[in-house]
């Protein structure tokens, strides 16, 4: 065919040759998915009409270029396929531009993070005789801190101004408190206990205002307020039941609110809209429920297996920006996991980062770090406890060396951590009942 094209000089034969090349290009595009530009062919055709006697060499040149492009495309495809085989993570993980350049960003940010999270011990509380199971600062408050314990007590402290003092030590539960949460207005705290009750405490008065009894008299492991309506309180028990209580009446809000998972419900959290409830159980599964506040109906929509056969001990949710959200998970054994969602689309959820931590037996918890400047707005800064007696802060967007700070003052495993809203203080509670207040250097 090539020899015939060299010999032919008439317009009809050249047109047939061009038609052949166009058809060949289309076949290559369909077979290999490559995009071949025909602009050079079109340009060649226009010139061909005015210079019909000098076409043989040009046709050969175009044909040769297409052959070279075809060979290059095949080699590129083969190289890409081989890279995916050798490293499946390349084909399975769709990294954003930010994550692709995370290593370069980490070099620029490490020094700033080191200065920001440089911490020193500011105060030590010994308010509990049992393991601390939760520590949380009040919302948008630098000073108020609550801690709950395996000894069944809830302590409310004021850490600013110094010296830090305990305001109340609230008693009433007959068994260990496993979880707690502040209301958005900071006037209430709800606690979940193994005595099959959840209690709601008035912070200003330091007393219990409501006892919520489990409908099947089962141990309650976790609890939370509905963000958009604090009159609704959610609990999860050891038989897998998720229940919604009306704070005003102290009873189940509706039969439509009852849902069940296979295993103990050990962690739960809402997104900021109050419509999506994330639930973790002791079988390693994370479930998503959607709550309709108008008809008080709780619907199960998604199940994510993060670590089959092992316990989920902590869940935290955060909106990173207008398009992206993140779910932070502690899972035994030894995993801190970060999932990301795009545009709140549940189907888009994917595992972004997995970090090994020391967690084999205890209910270790973690949290997102507050955002204090625009540079941190889209970042996934997290803080977690560990069974090696340390507190860790990671940037989960760093592909290499995500560790920012390691704090070492506890003598026992660190169960839970919490930071105040301006990142000036960090609180960590350990398995011996000690709560350490760390002063952070965030003046930069």
ZAKOLLUM-308155 format. One record per residue (C-alpha): residue number from 1; z, y, x. Coordinates in pm, whole numbers. Last residue first. Layout:
<rec resi="NUM" z="Z" y="Y" x="X"/>
...
END
This chain:
<rec resi="444" z="6522" y="3215" x="202"/>
<rec resi="443" z="6876" y="3230" x="60"/>
<rec resi="442" z="6872" y="2867" x="-40"/>
<rec resi="441" z="7124" y="2726" x="211"/>
<rec resi="440" z="7295" y="2466" x="-7"/>
<rec resi="439" z="7670" y="2433" x="-54"/>
<rec resi="438" z="7763" y="2072" x="-125"/>
<rec resi="437" z="8029" y="1979" x="-381"/>
<rec resi="436" z="8163" y="1627" x="-324"/>
<rec resi="435" z="8292" y="1416" x="-613"/>
<rec resi="434" z="8520" y="1123" x="-528"/>
<rec resi="433" z="8595" y="840" x="-772"/>
<rec resi="432" z="8555" y="550" x="-528"/>
<rec resi="431" z="8200" y="458" x="-630"/>
<rec resi="430" z="8069" y="802" x="-543"/>
<rec resi="429" z="7986" y="1132" x="-708"/>
<rec resi="428" z="7747" y="1393" x="-569"/>
<rec resi="427" z="7727" y="1762" x="-656"/>
<rec resi="426" z="7470" y="2005" x="-515"/>
<rec resi="425" z="7511" y="2382" x="-509"/>
<rec resi="424" z="7281" y="2681" x="-450"/>
<rec resi="423" z="6981" y="2519" x="-616"/>
<rec resi="422" z="6945" y="2802" x="-867"/>
<rec resi="421" z="6988" y="2572" x="-1169"/>
<rec resi="420" z="7279" y="2367" x="-1039"/>
<rec resi="419" z="7213" y="2033" x="-876"/>
<rec resi="418" z="7329" y="1684" x="-975"/>
<rec resi="417" z="7382" y="1347" x="-808"/>
<rec resi="416" z="7495" y="1004" x="-925"/>
<rec resi="415" z="7624" y="676" x="-783"/>
<rec resi="414" z="7682" y="746" x="-412"/>
<rec resi="413" z="7810" y="430" x="-245"/>
<rec resi="412" z="8143" y="480" x="-61"/>
<rec resi="411" z="8261" y="679" x="242"/>
<rec resi="410" z="8071" y="990" x="144"/>
<rec resi="409" z="7986" y="1249" x="409"/>
<rec resi="408" z="7624" y="1177" x="501"/>
<rec resi="407" z="7352" y="1395" x="349"/>
<rec resi="406" z="6989" y="1296" x="417"/>
<rec resi="405" z="6733" y="1574" x="377"/>
<rec resi="404" z="6357" y="1606" x="334"/>
<rec resi="403" z="6235" y="1246" x="325"/>
<rec resi="402" z="5868" y="1221" x="219"/>
<rec resi="401" z="5758" y="1093" x="564"/>
<rec resi="400" z="5392" y="1032" x="483"/>
<rec resi="399" z="5224" y="1065" x="146"/>
<rec resi="398" z="5423" y="1378" x="63"/>
<rec resi="397" z="5405" y="1440" x="-312"/>
<rec resi="396" z="5741" y="1266" x="-370"/>
<rec resi="395" z="5927" y="1538" x="-181"/>
<rec resi="394" z="6253" y="1361" x="-116"/>
<rec resi="393" z="6624" y="1448" x="-115"/>
<rec resi="392" z="6869" y="1171" x="-25"/>
<rec resi="391" z="7247" y="1144" x="-68"/>
<rec resi="390" z="7421" y="882" x="144"/>
<rec resi="389" z="7688" y="611" x="103"/>
<rec resi="388" z="7441" y="325" x="181"/>
<rec resi="387" z="7444" y="232" x="-189"/>
<rec resi="386" z="7227" y="531" x="-267"/>
<rec resi="385" z="7220" y="852" x="-467"/>
<rec resi="384" z="6903" y="1038" x="-550"/>
<rec resi="383" z="6746" y="1384" x="-532"/>
<rec resi="382" z="6390" y="1471" x="-625"/>
<rec resi="381" z="6131" y="1734" x="-530"/>
<rec resi="380" z="5804" y="1671" x="-713"/>
<rec resi="379" z="5620" y="1995" x="-646"/>
<rec resi="378" z="5423" y="2200" x="-897"/>
<rec resi="377" z="5662" y="2492" x="-922"/>
<rec resi="376" z="5800" y="2463" x="-568"/>
<rec resi="375" z="5587" y="2743" x="-421"/>
<rec resi="374" z="5656" y="2955" x="-728"/>
<rec resi="373" z="6027" y="2978" x="-652"/>
<rec resi="372" z="6360" y="2832" x="-765"/>
<rec resi="371" z="6246" y="2504" x="-924"/>
<rec resi="370" z="6535" y="2269" x="-994"/>
<rec resi="369" z="6548" y="1932" x="-813"/>
<rec resi="368" z="6455" y="1630" x="-1021"/>
<rec resi="367" z="6728" y="1372" x="-1077"/>
<rec resi="366" z="6856" y="1036" x="-955"/>
<rec resi="365" z="7092" y="760" x="-1060"/>
<rec resi="364" z="7239" y="445" x="-903"/>
<rec resi="363" z="7382" y="190" x="-1146"/>
<rec resi="362" z="7515" y="-47" x="-877"/>
<rec resi="361" z="7408" y="-390" x="-750"/>
<rec resi="360" z="7109" y="-385" x="-515"/>
<rec resi="359" z="7026" y="-22" x="-450"/>
<rec resi="358" z="6945" y="105" x="-98"/>
<rec resi="357" z="6628" y="307" x="-128"/>
<rec resi="356" z="6262" y="216" x="-90"/>
<rec resi="355" z="6017" y="476" x="-213"/>
<rec resi="354" z="5730" y="425" x="-459"/>
<rec resi="353" z="5497" y="712" x="-542"/>
<rec resi="352" z="5227" y="808" x="-791"/>
<rec resi="351" z="5247" y="524" x="-1043"/>
<rec resi="350" z="5013" y="606" x="-1329"/>
<rec resi="349" z="5032" y="749" x="-1678"/>
<rec resi="348" z="4692" y="851" x="-1816"/>
<rec resi="347" z="4729" y="655" x="-2141"/>
<rec resi="346" z="5036" y="859" x="-2228"/>
<rec resi="345" z="4832" y="1177" x="-2230"/>
<rec resi="344" z="5079" y="1463" x="-2176"/>
<rec resi="343" z="4793" y="1663" x="-2021"/>
<rec resi="342" z="4795" y="1431" x="-1718"/>
<rec resi="341" z="5089" y="1196" x="-1660"/>
<rec resi="340" z="5266" y="1104" x="-1336"/>
<rec resi="339" z="5503" y="821" x="-1247"/>
<rec resi="338" z="5756" y="842" x="-964"/>
<rec resi="337" z="5954" y="537" x="-856"/>
<rec resi="336" z="6276" y="498" x="-653"/>
<rec resi="335" z="6311" y="129" x="-573"/>
<rec resi="334" z="6583" y="-79" x="-405"/>
<rec resi="333" z="6627" y="-373" x="-637"/>
<rec resi="332" z="6680" y="-241" x="-890"/>
<rec resi="331" z="6493" y="45" x="-1050"/>
<rec resi="330" z="6555" y="418" x="-1043"/>
<rec resi="329" z="6280" y="604" x="-1229"/>
<rec resi="328" z="6141" y="959" x="-1220"/>
<rec resi="327" z="5881" y="1053" x="-1483"/>
<rec resi="326" z="5637" y="1335" x="-1407"/>
<rec resi="325" z="5425" y="1583" x="-1600"/>
<rec resi="324" z="5089" y="1751" x="-1530"/>
<rec resi="323" z="4868" y="1993" x="-1721"/>
<rec resi="322" z="5072" y="2307" x="-1788"/>
<rec resi="321" z="5285" y="2249" x="-1478"/>
<rec resi="320" z="5539" y="2004" x="-1338"/>
<rec resi="319" z="5689" y="1912" x="-1675"/>
<rec resi="318" z="5988" y="1695" x="-1586"/>
<rec resi="317" z="6141" y="1366" x="-1701"/>
<rec resi="316" z="6438" y="1177" x="-1561"/>
<rec resi="315" z="6526" y="808" x="-1599"/>
<rec resi="314" z="6806" y="606" x="-1435"/>
<rec resi="313" z="6930" y="247" x="-1407"/>
<rec resi="312" z="6622" y="37" x="-1482"/>
<rec resi="311" z="6737" y="-316" x="-1409"/>
<rec resi="310" z="6536" y="-604" x="-1269"/>
<rec resi="309" z="6318" y="-879" x="-1416"/>
<rec resi="308" z="5987" y="-697" x="-1402"/>
<rec resi="307" z="5984" y="-386" x="-1189"/>
<rec resi="306" z="5801" y="-92" x="-1348"/>
<rec resi="305" z="5671" y="-259" x="-1661"/>
<rec resi="304" z="5554" y="25" x="-1884"/>
<rec resi="303" z="5569" y="-12" x="-2260"/>
<rec resi="302" z="5405" y="235" x="-2497"/>
<rec resi="301" z="5417" y="355" x="-2859"/>
<rec resi="300" z="5748" y="269" x="-3026"/>
<rec resi="299" z="5810" y="482" x="-3332"/>
<rec resi="298" z="6129" y="667" x="-3431"/>
<rec resi="297" z="6121" y="823" x="-3777"/>
<rec resi="296" z="6342" y="1113" x="-3884"/>
<rec resi="295" z="6084" y="1228" x="-4143"/>
<rec resi="294" z="6058" y="1582" x="-4009"/>
<rec resi="293" z="6203" y="1516" x="-3663"/>
<rec resi="292" z="5930" y="1270" x="-3575"/>
<rec resi="291" z="6038" y="1079" x="-3265"/>
<rec resi="290" z="5792" y="905" x="-3035"/>
<rec resi="289" z="5918" y="614" x="-2830"/>
<rec resi="288" z="5816" y="522" x="-2476"/>
<rec resi="287" z="5948" y="208" x="-2307"/>
<rec resi="286" z="6034" y="144" x="-1942"/>
<rec resi="285" z="6080" y="-221" x="-1851"/>
<rec resi="284" z="6280" y="-370" x="-1564"/>
<rec resi="283" z="6471" y="-626" x="-1767"/>
<rec resi="282" z="6789" y="-415" x="-1769"/>
<rec resi="281" z="6631" y="-157" x="-1997"/>
<rec resi="280" z="6476" y="188" x="-1965"/>
<rec resi="279" z="6398" y="429" x="-2250"/>
<rec resi="278" z="6175" y="739" x="-2256"/>
<rec resi="277" z="6187" y="949" x="-2573"/>
<rec resi="276" z="5887" y="1167" x="-2658"/>
<rec resi="275" z="5906" y="1424" x="-2940"/>
<rec resi="274" z="6185" y="1645" x="-2809"/>
<rec resi="273" z="5937" y="1893" x="-2666"/>
<rec resi="272" z="6121" y="1914" x="-2332"/>
<rec resi="271" z="6072" y="1544" x="-2259"/>
<rec resi="270" z="6356" y="1319" x="-2361"/>
<rec resi="269" z="6570" y="1083" x="-2153"/>
<rec resi="268" z="6710" y="731" x="-2169"/>
<rec resi="267" z="6883" y="480" x="-1944"/>
<rec resi="266" z="7063" y="145" x="-1974"/>
<rec resi="265" z="6930" y="-6" x="-2296"/>
<rec resi="264" z="7026" y="-372" x="-2255"/>
<rec resi="263" z="6748" y="-622" x="-2306"/>
<rec resi="262" z="6450" y="-681" x="-2530"/>
<rec resi="261" z="6403" y="-349" x="-2707"/>
<rec resi="260" z="6514" y="-234" x="-3051"/>
<rec resi="259" z="6457" y="63" x="-3280"/>
<rec resi="258" z="6665" y="230" x="-3551"/>
<rec resi="257" z="6565" y="581" x="-3655"/>
<rec resi="256" z="6388" y="477" x="-3976"/>
<rec resi="255" z="6727" y="368" x="-4109"/>
<rec resi="254" z="6824" y="734" x="-4106"/>
<rec resi="253" z="7072" y="975" x="-3948"/>
<rec resi="252" z="7322" y="707" x="-3849"/>
<rec resi="251" z="7675" y="836" x="-3902"/>
<rec resi="250" z="7896" y="1113" x="-3759"/>
<rec resi="249" z="7829" y="1345" x="-4052"/>
<rec resi="248" z="7758" y="1671" x="-3866"/>
<rec resi="247" z="7650" y="1496" x="-3547"/>
<rec resi="246" z="7379" y="1297" x="-3723"/>
<rec resi="245" z="7331" y="986" x="-3517"/>
<rec resi="244" z="7015" y="820" x="-3385"/>
<rec resi="243" z="7030" y="460" x="-3265"/>
<rec resi="242" z="6841" y="266" x="-2998"/>
<rec resi="241" z="6943" y="-100" x="-3007"/>
<rec resi="240" z="6890" y="-328" x="-2706"/>
<rec resi="239" z="7202" y="-536" x="-2752"/>
<rec resi="238" z="7388" y="-355" x="-2472"/>
<rec resi="237" z="7355" y="-19" x="-2643"/>
<rec resi="236" z="7137" y="293" x="-2639"/>
<rec resi="235" z="7240" y="623" x="-2797"/>
<rec resi="234" z="7061" y="927" x="-2943"/>
<rec resi="233" z="7233" y="1237" x="-3082"/>
<rec resi="232" z="7080" y="1469" x="-3342"/>
<rec resi="231" z="7269" y="1788" x="-3434"/>
<rec resi="230" z="7152" y="1926" x="-3102"/>
<rec resi="229" z="6808" y="1994" x="-3246"/>
<rec resi="228" z="6520" y="2086" x="-3013"/>
<rec resi="227" z="6649" y="1896" x="-2711"/>
<rec resi="226" z="6766" y="1586" x="-2907"/>
<rec resi="225" z="7096" y="1516" x="-2735"/>
<rec resi="224" z="7140" y="1218" x="-2504"/>
<rec resi="223" z="7320" y="886" x="-2464"/>
<rec resi="222" z="7346" y="582" x="-2240"/>
<rec resi="221" z="7533" y="254" x="-2192"/>
<rec resi="220" z="7696" y="190" x="-2529"/>
<rec resi="219" z="7879" y="-143" x="-2561"/>
<rec resi="218" z="7824" y="-307" x="-2898"/>
<rec resi="217" z="8017" y="-271" x="-3222"/>
<rec resi="216" z="7703" y="-340" x="-3428"/>
<rec resi="215" z="7680" y="10" x="-3580"/>
<rec resi="214" z="7813" y="180" x="-3267"/>
<rec resi="213" z="8079" y="434" x="-3355"/>
<rec resi="212" z="8019" y="807" x="-3310"/>
<rec resi="211" z="8348" y="990" x="-3256"/>
<rec resi="210" z="8339" y="1367" x="-3320"/>
<rec resi="209" z="8522" y="1685" x="-3211"/>
<rec resi="208" z="8692" y="1561" x="-2893"/>
<rec resi="207" z="8892" y="1831" x="-2717"/>
<rec resi="206" z="8867" y="2078" x="-2430"/>
<rec resi="205" z="8850" y="2389" x="-2647"/>
<rec resi="204" z="8564" y="2560" x="-2464"/>
<rec resi="203" z="8382" y="2235" x="-2386"/>
<rec resi="202" z="8394" y="2080" x="-2731"/>
<rec resi="201" z="8348" y="1705" x="-2677"/>
<rec resi="200" z="8121" y="1460" x="-2859"/>
<rec resi="199" z="8219" y="1096" x="-2823"/>
<rec resi="198" z="8002" y="786" x="-2814"/>
<rec resi="197" z="8165" y="460" x="-2911"/>
<rec resi="196" z="8132" y="88" x="-2837"/>
<rec resi="195" z="8425" y="83" x="-2588"/>
<rec resi="194" z="8164" y="54" x="-2311"/>
<rec resi="193" z="8128" y="430" x="-2333"/>
<rec resi="192" z="7867" y="701" x="-2392"/>
<rec resi="191" z="7962" y="1068" x="-2355"/>
<rec resi="190" z="7830" y="1378" x="-2535"/>
<rec resi="189" z="7911" y="1726" x="-2404"/>
<rec resi="188" z="7915" y="2039" x="-2618"/>
<rec resi="187" z="7918" y="2418" x="-2570"/>
<rec resi="186" z="7659" y="2413" x="-2291"/>
<rec resi="185" z="7389" y="2568" x="-2513"/>
<rec resi="184" z="7137" y="2298" x="-2418"/>
<rec resi="183" z="7398" y="2029" x="-2487"/>
<rec resi="182" z="7540" y="1865" x="-2177"/>
<rec resi="181" z="7489" y="1494" x="-2120"/>
<rec resi="180" z="7701" y="1188" x="-2045"/>
<rec resi="179" z="7671" y="828" x="-1928"/>
<rec resi="178" z="7868" y="511" x="-1849"/>
<rec resi="177" z="8221" y="602" x="-1959"/>
<rec resi="176" z="8451" y="307" x="-1887"/>
<rec resi="175" z="8676" y="173" x="-2166"/>
<rec resi="174" z="8928" y="303" x="-2417"/>
<rec resi="173" z="8769" y="647" x="-2445"/>
<rec resi="172" z="9011" y="924" x="-2538"/>
<rec resi="171" z="9082" y="1134" x="-2230"/>
<rec resi="170" z="8954" y="1474" x="-2123"/>
<rec resi="169" z="9045" y="1625" x="-1787"/>
<rec resi="168" z="9000" y="1996" x="-1833"/>
<rec resi="167" z="8955" y="2308" x="-1617"/>
<rec resi="166" z="8939" y="2145" x="-1272"/>
<rec resi="165" z="8929" y="2405" x="-996"/>
<rec resi="164" z="8698" y="2521" x="-717"/>
<rec resi="163" z="8860" y="2773" x="-484"/>
<rec resi="162" z="8629" y="2949" x="-487"/>
<rec resi="161" z="8434" y="3130" x="-752"/>
<rec resi="160" z="8248" y="2917" x="-850"/>
<rec resi="159" z="8320" y="2542" x="-878"/>
<rec resi="158" z="8457" y="2535" x="-1232"/>
<rec resi="157" z="8536" y="2183" x="-1345"/>
<rec resi="156" z="8513" y="1966" x="-1654"/>
<rec resi="155" z="8641" y="1609" x="-1607"/>
<rec resi="154" z="8564" y="1324" x="-1848"/>
<rec resi="153" z="8784" y="1015" x="-1842"/>
<rec resi="152" z="8728" y="645" x="-1910"/>
<rec resi="151" z="8833" y="516" x="-1565"/>
<rec resi="150" z="8471" y="423" x="-1498"/>
<rec resi="149" z="8409" y="794" x="-1466"/>
<rec resi="148" z="8257" y="1107" x="-1602"/>
<rec resi="147" z="8183" y="1434" x="-1422"/>
<rec resi="146" z="8116" y="1781" x="-1559"/>
<rec resi="145" z="8030" y="2095" x="-1361"/>
<rec resi="144" z="8035" y="2460" x="-1468"/>
<rec resi="143" z="7956" y="2706" x="-1186"/>
<rec resi="142" z="7591" y="2792" x="-1141"/>
<rec resi="141" z="7492" y="2778" x="-1507"/>
<rec resi="140" z="7139" y="2749" x="-1639"/>
<rec resi="139" z="7228" y="2417" x="-1805"/>
<rec resi="138" z="7572" y="2286" x="-1711"/>
<rec resi="137" z="7596" y="2092" x="-1386"/>
<rec resi="136" z="7594" y="1714" x="-1410"/>
<rec resi="135" z="7783" y="1429" x="-1242"/>
<rec resi="134" z="7780" y="1073" x="-1382"/>
<rec resi="133" z="7927" y="727" x="-1323"/>
<rec resi="132" z="8208" y="824" x="-1085"/>
<rec resi="131" z="8389" y="503" x="-993"/>
<rec resi="130" z="8752" y="484" x="-1094"/>
<rec resi="129" z="9068" y="686" x="-1029"/>
<rec resi="128" z="8901" y="1015" x="-1110"/>
<rec resi="127" z="8980" y="1379" x="-1031"/>
<rec resi="126" z="8941" y="1355" x="-654"/>
<rec resi="125" z="8727" y="1664" x="-607"/>
<rec resi="124" z="8594" y="1774" x="-268"/>
<rec resi="123" z="8471" y="2127" x="-195"/>
<rec resi="122" z="8206" y="2317" x="3"/>
<rec resi="121" z="8060" y="2042" x="220"/>
<rec resi="120" z="7758" y="2170" x="408"/>
<rec resi="119" z="7391" y="2164" x="324"/>
<rec resi="118" z="7057" y="2255" x="486"/>
<rec resi="117" z="6830" y="2207" x="189"/>
<rec resi="116" z="6644" y="2537" x="212"/>
<rec resi="115" z="6623" y="2548" x="592"/>
<rec resi="114" z="6491" y="2194" x="622"/>
<rec resi="113" z="6260" y="2259" x="328"/>
<rec resi="112" z="6106" y="2561" x="499"/>
<rec resi="111" z="6054" y="2363" x="821"/>
<rec resi="110" z="5895" y="2073" x="635"/>
<rec resi="109" z="5660" y="2292" x="432"/>
<rec resi="108" z="5373" y="2357" x="673"/>
<rec resi="107" z="5364" y="2003" x="811"/>
<rec resi="106" z="5404" y="1864" x="461"/>
<rec resi="105" z="5109" y="2066" x="336"/>
<rec resi="104" z="4880" y="1898" x="589"/>
<rec resi="103" z="5010" y="1559" x="483"/>
<rec resi="102" z="4981" y="1651" x="116"/>
<rec resi="101" z="4612" y="1736" x="142"/>
<rec resi="100" z="4494" y="1437" x="-58"/>
<rec resi="99" z="4799" y="1477" x="-284"/>
<rec resi="98" z="4701" y="1831" x="-382"/>
<rec resi="97" z="4341" y="1738" x="-433"/>
<rec resi="96" z="4451" y="1471" x="-680"/>
<rec resi="95" z="4468" y="1106" x="-586"/>
<rec resi="94" z="4305" y="841" x="-798"/>
<rec resi="93" z="4482" y="524" x="-682"/>
<rec resi="92" z="4308" y="193" x="-737"/>
<rec resi="91" z="4003" y="233" x="-513"/>
<rec resi="90" z="4181" y="365" x="-207"/>
<rec resi="89" z="4483" y="143" x="-269"/>
<rec resi="88" z="4259" y="-162" x="-231"/>
<rec resi="87" z="4233" y="-107" x="147"/>
<rec resi="86" z="4010" y="-364" x="317"/>
<rec resi="85" z="3819" y="-432" x="-3"/>
<rec resi="84" z="3790" y="-63" x="-89"/>
<rec resi="83" z="3667" y="16" x="261"/>
<rec resi="82" z="3407" y="-265" x="236"/>
<rec resi="81" z="3278" y="-121" x="-91"/>
<rec resi="80" z="3252" y="226" x="58"/>
<rec resi="79" z="3071" y="97" x="368"/>
<rec resi="78" z="2828" y="-107" x="160"/>
<rec resi="77" z="2758" y="190" x="-64"/>
<rec resi="76" z="2697" y="414" x="237"/>
<rec resi="75" z="2468" y="153" x="393"/>
<rec resi="74" z="2270" y="130" x="70"/>
<rec resi="73" z="2245" y="508" x="45"/>
<rec resi="72" z="2128" y="533" x="406"/>
<rec resi="71" z="1859" y="271" x="350"/>
<rec resi="70" z="1735" y="451" x="38"/>
<rec resi="69" z="1739" y="784" x="217"/>
<rec resi="68" z="1538" y="636" x="503"/>
<rec resi="67" z="1289" y="484" x="259"/>
<rec resi="66" z="1265" y="813" x="75"/>
<rec resi="65" z="1203" y="997" x="401"/>
<rec resi="64" z="934" y="745" x="500"/>
<rec resi="63" z="758" y="784" x="167"/>
<rec resi="62" z="771" y="1162" x="203"/>
<rec resi="61" z="631" y="1149" x="555"/>
<rec resi="60" z="360" y="902" x="458"/>
<rec resi="59" z="257" y="1129" x="175"/>
<rec resi="58" z="249" y="1423" x="415"/>
<rec resi="57" z="35" y="1233" x="667"/>
<rec resi="56" z="-218" y="1136" x="403"/>
<rec resi="55" z="-232" y="1470" x="233"/>
<rec resi="54" z="-447" y="1690" x="451"/>
<rec resi="53" z="-774" y="1700" x="249"/>
<rec resi="52" z="-627" y="1793" x="-87"/>
<rec resi="51" z="-482" y="2126" x="23"/>
<rec resi="50" z="-461" y="2345" x="-286"/>
<rec resi="49" z="-358" y="2076" x="-530"/>
<rec resi="48" z="-132" y="1907" x="-278"/>
<rec resi="47" z="83" y="2214" x="-232"/>
<rec resi="46" z="201" y="2186" x="-588"/>
<rec resi="45" z="259" y="1811" x="-553"/>
<rec resi="44" z="465" y="1852" x="-233"/>
<rec resi="43" z="695" y="2097" x="-400"/>
<rec resi="42" z="746" y="1851" x="-682"/>
<rec resi="41" z="818" y="1571" x="-436"/>
<rec resi="40" z="1064" y="1783" x="-240"/>
<rec resi="39" z="1239" y="1881" x="-562"/>
<rec resi="38" z="1276" y="1519" x="-668"/>
<rec resi="37" z="1643" y="1493" x="-578"/>
<rec resi="36" z="1789" y="1146" x="-563"/>
<rec resi="35" z="2120" y="1083" x="-738"/>
<rec resi="34" z="2258" y="738" x="-653"/>
<rec resi="33" z="2378" y="487" x="-909"/>
<rec resi="32" z="2250" y="192" x="-706"/>
<rec resi="31" z="2025" y="8" x="-952"/>
<rec resi="30" z="1946" y="287" x="-1198"/>
<rec resi="29" z="1891" y="545" x="-924"/>
<rec resi="28" z="1678" y="305" x="-721"/>
<rec resi="27" z="1458" y="231" x="-1024"/>
<rec resi="26" z="1414" y="604" x="-1088"/>
<rec resi="25" z="1312" y="662" x="-726"/>
<rec resi="24" z="1051" y="385" x="-743"/>
<rec resi="23" z="903" y="535" x="-1059"/>
<rec resi="22" z="876" y="875" x="-892"/>
<rec resi="21" z="718" y="719" x="-581"/>
<rec resi="20" z="464" y="527" x="-789"/>
<rec resi="19" z="371" y="836" x="-987"/>
<rec resi="18" z="318" y="1023" x="-659"/>
<rec resi="17" z="90" y="747" x="-531"/>
<rec resi="16" z="-107" y="745" x="-855"/>
<rec resi="15" z="-153" y="1120" x="-818"/>
<rec resi="14" z="-276" y="1067" x="-461"/>
<rec resi="13" z="-530" y="814" x="-584"/>
<rec resi="12" z="-661" y="1057" x="-846"/>
<rec resi="11" z="-680" y="1352" x="-605"/>
<rec resi="10" z="-913" y="1185" x="-358"/>
<rec resi="9" z="-829" y="1133" x="3"/>
<rec resi="8" z="-740" y="768" x="22"/>
<rec resi="7" z="-726" y="614" x="367"/>
<rec resi="6" z="-361" y="679" x="442"/>
<rec resi="5" z="-255" y="571" x="94"/>
<rec resi="4" z="-440" y="243" x="133"/>
<rec resi="3" z="-255" y="169" x="456"/>
<rec resi="2" z="82" y="233" x="284"/>
<rec resi="1" z="0" y="0" x="0"/>
END
